[in-house]
């Protein structure tokens, strides 16, 4: 595998661990991936719940929590540590400012277009910025907006296909449409980003994610123009993943029929593992009385069938009867829980073997 270069950052293995909230990818997982030569990513989603012992104010606890997770990751690793911040979060600005102030290596931002992300950079800041998009059109719009408004060019662009886990940047009818497959959109995005980079004499690596599971998958998607991959599902079933053992085991136990598309209170479709909680939601038995967090701007408590923050927090703690696990389309392929080192080694070996077979 070729290394992944993002500005002056160099990942020996071109694998970015996807940011997974609530609590699934914190300092434990991120530092383990970084130590193996990849890019480790802390999810900022839900830190105000995880760190509510620090403060009953969700925003204060979130800021403190992100500082703590970055501090712990730095103690555990000298590698590349990033932060994922969703545009849809009500404390988006606070999380970005905190990540920049704490000198996170890179911010990945999706679940909406992060059109104003460069505005939060302070003078002398070293933090790189990588938007997450789902189309060439979105990549073009964002590149042009950042340049015209902030004189800033993305340090990398992540393109997520419809086989990703969690919230998806697609309409429900597009998820199974081959015209929106990762294999179809990666060349489109790389061409668009490549044209922009050439015009402005710079280098913008494209990182592809969503359904990538094996080293062979990595090889094939990089042949289409991606310089790196983003993987979330594979890192859930690892010893270092920050989720409870029951959460990880739900991946091991899942069958293909257990993976379903749900409509999230956030207003986007999402992919999750079927659970008794989701069955109760479908039956109309789960309705929040009030919103304790105001964590997502697009979430309307008067119309929401449940509080997504509490559901995901409960799942993170292993209480799957009171929540559910987000996952990618290939989560059912998980066979066992292994270490991050084992996983990274196997992915590189699979990549090398497939490449060698092709070359005869």
ABEGO torsion letter per residue (X at the ends): XBBBBBEABBBABBBBBBBBOBGABBAAAAAAAAAAGBBBBBBABGAAAAAAAABABAAAAAAAAAAAAAAAAAAABABBBBBBBBAABAAAAAAAAAAAAAGBABBBBBGEBBAAAAAABBBGBABBBBBBBABAAAAAAAAAAAAAAAGBBBABBBBBBAABBEBBABBAAAAABAAABAAAAAAAAAAAAAAAAAAAGBBBBBBBBGGBABAAAAAAAAAAGBABBBBAAAAABBAABABBAAAAAAAAABBAAABBBBBBAAGBBBBBBBBAAAAAAAAGABBBABBAAGABAABBAAABABBAAAAAAAAAAGBAAABBBBBBAAAAABABBBBAAAAAAAAAAAAAAAAAAAAX
